[in-house]
Amino acid sequence: MATSVPVILLRPASSGRRLPHAIVARAAIWFRRMRERSRMRRQAVAMLAVMSERDLNDMAVSWSDIENEINKPFWRE
């Protein structure tokens, strides 16, 4: 007497199931990009903060430019 073994058929995920994965992947990319942008901005501001007035004038940067950069939200370029 042969016993029957249940067969489980695996089918590919429908396109509706892949959408959440794509959203999560894009959100992760966006998050990494914003974190990197924030880190780079903090480093730039730290470098500018230790420069002399003469160094800033040579680069055509004013203290108001630095203040604007500090106050800019991280998601803006």
Number of C-alpha atoms within 10 A of each C-alpha: 3 4 5 6 6 6 6 6 6 6 6 7 8 8 8 8 10 10 11 11 11 11 11 11 12 12 12 12 12 13 13 12 13 16 14 13 16 17 12 13 17 15 12 14 14 12 10 16 12 9 10 10 12 10 12 15 11 9 8 9 14 12 13 9 10 16 11 11 17 15 8 12 10 17 12 9 10
